[in-house]
């Protein structure tokens, strides 16, 4: 039983250590070969996406408010635009 526990602990330690070592090595390699321009381009693209998203939301809200105003005008009390006839013949 102690043998199994020893080898399990040894394997778990080796696996964890290997994973940490591999992660560090990959990150170092990525940082070494990633040009700064790529990072700048990505950050610019993300900023541009945020700006476009804000503009789309603003435009959507304006269109929604305009459509709501149109519907309220059509269904305002005193107008017959929103009422339907209760007669089966129209």
Secondary structure by P-SEA (a helix, b strand, c coil): caaaaaaaaaaaaaaaaaaaaaaaaaaaaaaaaccaaaaaaaaaaaaaaaaaaaaaaaaaaaaaaaaaaaaaaaaccccccccccccccc
